Amino acid sequence: MNLQSHIETLKQRHASLDMRITEEDHRPRPDDGQLVRMKLEKLRLKDQMERLRGDSV
C-alpha cells in the first residue's frame, strides 16, 4: 500500500467514526464511554494522517 492510499484509508475510517459519533450522540441515551473511545480513535487517526502528510513533504 503506498502512502497516498494509506492516507485515504485513514480518511475513510475517520469519516466513518465521525458518522458513528454523530449517530451515538443523537440517541436518546448515548453511551458516554463509547463516545469517548470513538472520539479518541478519531483524534488518533487525524494525528496519524497529519504525521504521514508531514513525512511525505
C-alpha positions as CSV (number, residue, x, y, z in Angstrom):
1,M,0.0,0.0,0.0
2,N,1.5,3.3,-1.0
3,L,1.4,6.4,1.2
4,Q,-1.5,8.1,-0.5
5,S,-3.7,5.1,-0.4
6,H,-2.9,4.6,3.2
7,I,-3.9,8.2,4.0
8,E,-7.1,7.7,2.0
9,T,-7.9,4.6,4.1
10,L,-7.3,6.6,7.3
11,K,-9.6,9.4,6.0
12,Q,-12.4,6.9,5.3
13,R,-12.0,5.4,8.8
14,H,-12.0,9.0,10.2
15,A,-15.2,9.9,8.3
16,S,-16.9,6.6,9.4
17,L,-16.1,7.3,13.0
18,D,-17.4,10.8,12.6
19,M,-20.8,9.4,11.4
20,R,-20.9,6.9,14.2
21,I,-20.1,9.6,16.8
22,T,-23.0,11.7,15.4
23,E,-25.4,8.8,15.5
24,E,-24.5,7.8,19.0
25,D,-24.6,11.4,20.2
26,H,-28.2,11.8,18.9
27,R,-29.5,8.6,20.6
28,P,-31.9,9.2,23.5
29,R,-29.3,7.8,25.9
30,P,-25.9,8.0,24.3
31,D,-23.1,5.7,25.7
32,D,-20.6,8.2,27.0
33,G,-17.9,5.6,27.3
34,Q,-18.3,4.6,23.7
35,L,-18.4,8.3,22.6
36,V,-15.1,8.9,24.4
37,R,-13.4,5.9,22.8
38,M,-14.6,6.8,19.3
39,K,-13.5,10.4,19.7
40,L,-10.1,9.4,20.9
41,E,-9.7,7.0,18.0
42,K,-10.8,9.7,15.6
43,L,-8.2,12.1,17.1
44,R,-5.6,9.3,16.8
45,L,-6.4,8.8,13.1
46,K,-6.2,12.6,12.5
47,D,-2.8,12.8,14.1
48,Q,-1.6,9.8,12.1
49,M,-2.8,11.4,8.9
50,E,-1.1,14.7,9.7
51,R,2.1,12.9,10.6
52,L,2.1,10.9,7.3
53,R,1.4,14.0,5.3
54,G,4.3,15.8,7.0
55,D,6.6,12.9,6.3
56,S,5.7,13.0,2.6
57,V,6.7,16.6,2.1
